Amino acid sequence: MRELKAQFATLQTIAGPTVTEAIAHLVENGEDHALNRVNVLQFSSANGLDEEQAISGFLHASRLGLFDLTWNVLCPGCSGVLDAHDTLKSLRSEDYHCGLCACGYEPSVDEQVEVAFTVSPKVRRIAAHDPNTLPLWEYYQQVFWSSGIDLDRSTFAALADEVALDALELPAGERAVMSLQLPSQFVIVFEPVTHSAHFIDVQGEPTKECQLLSLVFNRSHPPTGSITMRPGPLRLSLDNQAGVRTLPTVFIAGDGLHAMLGKRRPFLTAKRMLSNQTFRDVFKADHLDIDQRLKITSLTFLFTDLKGSTALYERVGDLAAFDLVRAHFRALLEIISSEKGAVVKTIGDAVMATFLKPEHAIAAGLRMRAAMDALNAQRGTEDLVVKIGIHEGPCLAVMLNERQDYFGQTVNIAARVQGLATSKSIHATGGVVEVPAVSAILQERAIKPIQKQAALRGIADKVLVYEIP
């Protein structure tokens, strides 16, 4: 108990009292299921917290040993957890297969990798720490489906009754028989522990004769396949050779199941985590493996460069210039973090940063320009002039020079667009400026971007670019 108080006292000095009190209340008073795979976005909303502060709080809580952070690969169809990893480098770039949806997916970190937090067993023991003891529907809700499925326990129970013909807990090494009446609908025999499924296409005239189907569950070759049957009685024989308890469930693949799976809510994605400054600062050891390549379908890049820095050093001297450049970096890094971005790296007097959305990058760019004006006004000079370029698009998350970095044409274009900037202008590509949220920001400030076609070095086609004067 004394150690736990010390951990929360440390967390309060880092994350602040409001976030710490909310996390402490959850640990002390929350139900078991509320402490498993915590959806930080839902948590922040329920407690009236800023999302970035809540994310930062849970990251620091994990670093202190209060929570365990997991990276969960999700099926985009049913939001089932296809794989769970303790570290980022454990994520595979090859296809994952969902038995329930009968589809394979190459994971992207945009919407297919969830970051969740589970209370450490050293802090408080909950049922999900031993998932094989969870009741069947609790297993589905707490282990199989992600925190992005928006179902409270009573709604979930009602829907489970509607979509499931039958379900049972089958201990390791045991056999069981289900006697069912097949409706004239598509039916799925799904087992969430081994992620296996058998599909029954029920069609034709009803029959009174008992139909037979046998399934064997194991780890190496779980049952997958399909069969056509007629409406009527079914004797389903089940043999559990998986070495662990299995939970075979017979679902009606109709509107009820689709309605249940369609109840989604936002969750913390790996893409957002990789663009979170606290994560990059606190979890430096949890990075990609040297050979990993994780796809991101959309990320916004912002590059800055300090104009005339060489001349600045000659004009004011090394010591004064160093202080100026350091003040410029402090201002830029604070703005990037506060606009939901993260610094990937600094290169000389330049910064490379990522943002979840173009509007965050534009807001940051405008604030950077104003911050440089303020610093110049303090000194009565115009020494600090930052050139800014912004572009959005797909990329790969990779390891370069022992740092989690990004690779691809989007990164190249963003860097080249920054090279177009002169004086105090910001340059952004058409795809950025034409985003409605970006247009709204510019209109609010009465800024009219100037359109131009730009030839970028190393890019075959001309690119539509806007200068934001």
C-alpha positions in Angstrom: 0.0 0.0 0.0 2.8 2.4 0.8 4.5 1.7 -2.5 1.2 2.3 -4.3 0.8 5.7 -2.6 4.3 6.6 -3.6 3.6 5.7 -7.2 0.5 7.9 -7.3 2.4 10.7 -5.6 5.0 10.5 -8.3 2.3 10.4 -11.0 0.7 13.5 -9.6 3.9 15.5 -9.9 4.2 14.4 -13.6 0.6 14.3 -14.8 -1.1 16.7 -12.5 -3.7 16.2 -9.7 -6.8 16.1 -11.9 -5.7 13.2 -14.1 -4.1 11.4 -11.3 -7.2 11.6 -9.1 -9.3 10.2 -11.9 -6.9 7.3 -12.5 -6.6 6.6 -8.8 -10.4 6.5 -8.4 -10.6 4.0 -11.3 -8.0 1.7 -9.7 -9.6 1.9 -6.3 -13.3 1.8 -7.1 -13.7 0.6 -10.7 -15.3 -2.7 -11.5 -13.0 -5.4 -12.8 -14.0 -5.1 -16.4 -13.4 -1.3 -16.3 -9.8 -1.9 -15.5 -9.2 -4.2 -18.4 -8.1 -2.7 -21.8 -9.1 0.8 -20.7 -10.2 3.0 -23.6 -8.4 6.2 -22.7 -10.6 8.3 -25.0 -13.8 7.1 -23.3 -12.1 7.5 -19.9 -11.2 11.1 -20.7 -14.8 11.9 -21.9 -16.4 10.3 -18.9 -14.2 12.2 -16.5 -14.2 15.6 -18.3 -10.5 15.4 -19.1 -8.4 16.7 -22.0 -7.6 13.6 -24.2 -3.9 14.5 -24.5 -3.5 14.9 -20.8 -5.4 11.6 -20.1 -3.2 9.8 -22.7 -0.1 11.3 -21.1 -1.3 10.3 -17.6 -1.8 6.7 -18.6 1.6 6.5 -20.3 3.3 7.8 -17.2 1.2 5.4 -15.1 2.4 2.5 -17.2 6.0 3.7 -16.9 5.5 3.7 -13.1 4.1 0.1 -13.2 0.5 0.9 -12.4 -0.8 -0.2 -15.8 0.4 -2.6 -18.6 0.2 -1.1 -22.1 -0.8 -3.4 -24.9 -0.9 -3.1 -28.7 -3.9 -5.0 -30.0 -4.3 -5.9 -33.7 -8.0 -5.5 -34.6 -10.2 -6.9 -37.4 -11.6 -3.9 -39.3 -14.8 -5.9 -39.9 -15.9 -7.1 -36.5 -13.4 -5.2 -34.2 -12.2 -8.5 -32.8 -8.7 -8.6 -31.3 -6.7 -10.8 -33.6 -3.5 -10.6 -31.6 -2.2 -8.7 -28.5 1.3 -7.5 -28.0 3.2 -6.1 -25.0 5.6 -4.1 -27.2 5.5 -2.3 -30.4 8.3 -4.3 -31.9 6.2 -7.5 -31.5 3.7 -6.3 -34.2 3.9 -8.2 -37.4 3.5 -6.6 -40.8 2.2 -9.7 -42.5 -1.5 -10.6 -42.8 -3.7 -11.4 -39.8 -6.8 -13.6 -40.4 -10.2 -13.2 -38.7 -12.1 -16.4 -38.4 -15.4 -14.6 -37.7 -15.2 -12.5 -40.8 -13.3 -15.1 -42.9 -10.9 -12.4 -44.1 -7.2 -11.6 -44.0 -5.8 -8.2 -43.3 -2.5 -6.5 -43.6 -2.5 -4.3 -40.4 -2.2 -0.5 -40.7 -1.7 1.5 -37.6 -4.4 3.9 -38.5 -7.5 2.0 -37.3 -6.4 -1.6 -37.0 -4.0 -1.4 -34.0 -5.5 -0.4 -30.6 -3.5 0.9 -27.7 -5.1 0.0 -24.4 -4.1 -0.1 -20.7 -4.8 -2.9 -18.1 -4.2 -2.4 -14.4 -1.1 -4.3 -13.3 -1.7 -7.4 -11.3 0.8 -6.1 -8.8 -1.6 -3.1 -8.2 -4.9 -4.9 -8.3 -5.9 -8.4 -9.4 -8.8 -8.5 -11.8 -10.6 -11.4 -13.5 -9.2 -10.6 -16.9 -5.7 -11.4 -15.7 -6.8 -15.0 -16.0 -9.0 -14.8 -19.1 -9.7 -18.6 -19.1 -11.8 -18.1 -16.0 -14.0 -15.4 -17.4 -17.7 -16.4 -18.1 -18.3 -16.9 -21.8 -19.9 -13.5 -22.6 -17.5 -11.7 -20.4 -14.7 -13.3 -22.4 -16.2 -12.0 -25.6 -16.6 -8.5 -24.2 -13.3 -8.2 -22.3 -10.9 -10.3 -24.4 -12.2 -10.9 -27.9 -13.7 -7.6 -28.8 -11.8 -4.4 -28.5 -12.5 -1.3 -26.4 -13.9 0.2 -29.6 -17.1 -1.8 -29.4 -19.7 0.4 -27.6 -21.8 -2.0 -25.6 -22.7 -1.7 -21.9 -23.2 -5.0 -20.1 -27.0 -5.0 -20.2 -27.2 -4.1 -23.9 -24.6 -6.7 -24.7 -26.4 -9.4 -22.8 -29.7 -8.6 -24.6 -28.0 -8.7 -28.0 -26.2 -11.9 -27.2 -29.5 -13.6 -26.5 -30.8 -12.3 -29.9 -27.8 -13.3 -32.1 -26.7 -16.6 -30.4 -28.5 -19.8 -31.0 -26.4 -21.6 -28.4 -23.0 -21.3 -26.6 -21.1 -23.3 -24.1 -17.8 -23.5 -22.2 -15.9 -26.6 -23.2 -13.0 -27.6 -20.9 -9.7 -28.8 -22.4 -9.9 -32.4 -23.6 -13.7 -32.7 -23.3 -16.4 -33.3 -25.8 -20.0 -32.0 -26.0 -23.0 -32.0 -28.2 -25.3 -29.1 -29.1 -28.8 -29.9 -30.3 -30.0 -27.0 -32.4 -32.8 -25.9 -34.7 -31.3 -24.2 -37.7 -33.3 -21.2 -39.0 -33.4 -20.2 -42.6 -30.5 -17.8 -42.1 -26.7 -17.9 -42.4 -25.2 -19.4 -39.3 -21.6 -19.2 -38.0 -20.1 -21.6 -35.4 -17.4 -19.4 -33.9 -14.8 -20.1 -31.3 -13.0 -17.0 -30.0 -10.1 -18.6 -28.1 -8.7 -20.4 -31.2 -10.1 -17.8 -33.5 -11.8 -20.5 -35.6 -15.1 -20.5 -37.5 -17.3 -22.9 -39.5 -20.0 -21.4 -41.8 -23.4 -23.0 -42.3 -25.3 -21.8 -45.3 -28.9 -22.7 -44.4 -31.1 -22.9 -47.4 -33.7 -25.1 -49.1 -36.8 -26.8 -47.8 -37.1 -27.4 -44.1 -36.3 -31.0 -42.9 -37.3 -33.0 -39.8 -34.3 -35.3 -40.2 -31.5 -34.6 -37.8 -28.4 -33.3 -39.6 -24.9 -34.0 -38.2 -21.8 -31.8 -38.0 -18.6 -32.6 -36.1 -15.9 -30.0 -35.3 -12.5 -30.5 -33.5 -10.8 -27.5 -31.9 -7.1 -27.4 -31.7 -4.3 -24.8 -31.9 -2.4 -25.9 -35.0 -5.3 -26.6 -37.3 -8.5 -24.9 -36.0 -11.7 -25.8 -37.9 -12.5 -23.4 -40.7 -14.8 -24.1 -43.7 -18.3 -24.0 -44.8 -21.2 -26.4 -45.4 -24.7 -26.1 -46.8 -27.6 -27.4 -44.7 -31.4 -27.3 -44.6 -33.5 -25.6 -42.0 -34.3 -28.0 -39.2 -32.6 -30.0 -36.4 -28.8 -30.1 -36.1 -26.7 -32.3 -33.9 -23.4 -30.5 -33.5 -20.5 -32.6 -32.0 -17.6 -30.6 -30.5 -14.2 -32.0 -29.5 -11.8 -29.7 -27.6 -8.2 -30.7 -28.3 -6.8 -27.1 -28.0 -5.3 -27.7 -24.6 -7.3 -24.8 -23.1 -11.0 -24.1 -22.4 -12.8 -23.2 -25.6 -16.1 -21.2 -26.1 -17.9 -22.5 -29.2 -20.8 -20.2 -30.0 -23.4 -20.5 -32.7 -24.3 -17.1 -34.2 -27.1 -16.1 -36.5 -25.3 -13.9 -39.1 -28.2 -11.5 -39.4 -29.2 -7.9 -38.7 -28.8 -8.4 -34.9 -25.1 -9.4 -35.2 -24.4 -6.6 -37.6 -26.1 -4.1 -35.3 -24.0 -5.3 -32.4 -20.7 -5.1 -34.3 -21.7 -1.7 -35.7 -21.9 0.0 -32.3 -18.4 1.6 -32.4 -16.7 4.3 -30.4 -13.3 6.0 -30.9 -10.3 4.4 -29.3 -6.6 5.2 -29.0 -4.9 4.0 -32.2 -1.2 3.2 -32.7 -1.1 6.0 -35.2 -2.1 8.5 -32.6 0.3 6.9 -30.1 3.3 7.2 -32.5 2.5 10.9 -33.0 2.3 11.5 -29.2 5.2 13.4 -27.7 4.9 11.8 -24.3 5.1 8.3 -25.8 8.2 9.3 -27.8 9.8 10.8 -24.8 8.9 8.2 -22.1 8.8 5.0 -24.1 12.0 5.4 -26.1 12.9 1.7 -25.6 9.5 0.6 -27.0 10.2 1.2 -30.7 9.9 -0.8 -33.9 12.3 -3.5 -34.7 14.9 -2.8 -37.3 13.2 -4.9 -39.9 9.6 -3.8 -39.2 7.5 -1.8 -41.7 4.1 -0.7 -40.5 1.7 0.9 -42.9 0.0 4.2 -42.1 -2.6 5.2 -44.6 -2.7 8.9 -43.6 -0.3 11.0 -41.6 0.5 14.8 -41.8 4.1 15.9 -41.8 5.4 19.3 -41.0 9.0 20.4 -41.7 10.5 23.6 -40.5 13.9 25.3 -41.2 15.4 28.4 -39.8 16.1 30.9 -42.6 19.6 32.3 -42.8 21.0 30.6 -39.7 24.5 30.6 -41.0 24.4 34.4 -41.6 22.8 34.7 -38.1 25.8 33.0 -36.5 28.2 35.4 -38.3 26.1 38.4 -37.5 25.5 38.0 -33.7 28.2 35.5 -32.7 28.0 31.8 -31.7 26.8 32.3 -28.1 24.0 34.7 -28.9 23.0 32.7 -31.9 22.9 29.5 -29.9 20.6 31.1 -27.3 18.3 32.3 -30.1 18.2 28.9 -31.8 17.5 27.2 -28.5 14.7 29.6 -27.7 13.3 28.9 -31.2 13.4 25.1 -30.6 11.7 25.4 -27.2 8.8 27.4 -28.8 8.4 25.0 -31.7 8.5 21.9 -29.6 5.9 23.2 -27.1 3.6 24.2 -30.0 3.9 20.8 -31.7 3.1 18.9 -28.5 0.1 21.1 -27.7 -1.4 20.7 -31.2 -1.4 16.8 -30.8 1.8 16.4 -32.7 5.2 14.8 -32.0 8.8 15.7 -33.0 10.3 12.9 -35.1 13.7 14.5 -35.2 15.7 17.7 -35.4 18.3 18.1 -38.1 20.6 21.1 -37.5 18.2 24.0 -37.2 15.3 22.1 -38.8 12.4 20.1 -37.3 10.4 17.1 -38.6 7.1 16.6 -36.9 4.0 14.5 -37.4 0.3 15.2 -36.7 -2.8 13.1 -36.8 -4.7 15.5 -39.0 -3.9 18.4 -41.4 -5.7 20.9 -39.3 -3.5 20.2 -36.3 -0.4 20.9 -38.5 -1.8 24.1 -40.0 -2.8 25.4 -36.5 0.8 24.6 -35.3 2.3 26.3 -38.3 0.4 29.5 -37.8 1.3 29.5 -34.1 4.9 28.9 -34.9 5.0 31.9 -37.2 3.4 34.1 -34.4 5.8 32.7 -31.8 8.8 33.8 -34.0 7.3 37.2 -34.4 6.9 37.4 -30.6 10.5 36.4 -30.0 11.8 38.9 -32.6 9.7 41.6 -31.0 11.3 40.9 -27.6 14.8 41.5 -29.2 13.8 44.2 -31.5 15.2 42.3 -34.5 14.0 40.0 -37.3 16.6 37.3 -36.8 14.2 34.4 -36.4 12.3 33.5 -39.6 11.0 30.0 -39.9 10.1 28.4 -43.2 7.4 25.8 -42.9 6.1 23.0 -45.3 3.1 20.7 -44.7 1.9 17.6 -46.6 -0.3 14.7 -45.8 -0.5 11.1 -47.2 0.4 7.4 -46.7 3.8 6.3 -45.3 5.6 3.5 -43.5 6.6 3.6 -39.8 10.2 2.3 -39.7 13.4 2.3 -37.7 16.1 4.6 -39.1 19.4 5.4 -37.3 18.1 3.8 -34.1 15.1 6.1 -34.1 11.4 5.4 -34.8 11.0 7.3 -38.1 8.9 7.5 -41.3 9.6 6.6 -44.9 8.0 7.1 -48.2 7.1 9.6 -50.9 4.8 11.6 -48.6 7.8 12.4 -46.4 9.9 13.4 -49.4 7.2 15.7 -50.7 6.7 17.4 -47.3 10.4 18.1 -47.1 10.5 19.5 -50.7 7.4 21.7 -50.0 9.2 23.2 -47.0 12.1 24.1 -49.4 9.6 26.3 -51.4 8.9 28.5 -48.4 10.5 31.9 -48.2 10.4 34.6 -45.6 7.4 34.0 -43.3 5.2 32.0 -45.6 3.9 28.6 -45.0 3.6 26.2 -47.9 1.1 23.3 -47.9 -0.1 20.9 -50.6 -3.5 21.0 -52.0 -4.7 17.9 -50.1 -4.0 19.8 -46.9 -5.4 23.2 -47.6 -8.6 21.7 -49.2 -9.5 19.8 -46.0 -12.7 21.5 -44.6 -11.3 21.9 -41.2 -8.2 23.6 -42.6 -10.3 25.9 -44.8 -12.3 26.9 -41.7 -9.1 27.8 -39.8 -7.8 30.0 -42.6 -11.2 31.7 -43.2 -11.5 32.4 -39.4 -8.2 34.3 -39.7 -9.1 36.0 -43.0 -6.1 34.3 -44.7 -6.4 33.6 -48.5 -4.0 31.0 -49.6 -2.3 31.5 -53.0 -2.4 28.6 -55.4 0.5 27.5 -57.5 1.9 24.5 -59.4 5.3 23.5 -58.1 8.0 21.3 -59.6 9.6 19.5 -56.7 13.1 18.0 -56.9 12.9 14.2 -57.3 9.1 14.3 -57.9 8.0 13.5 -61.5 4.8 15.4 -61.7 4.1 19.0 -60.6 2.4 19.3 -57.2 -0.5 21.6 -56.3 0.8 23.8 -53.5 -0.7 26.7 -51.6 1.3 29.6 -50.1 -0.3 30.7 -46.8 0.8 34.4 -46.6 
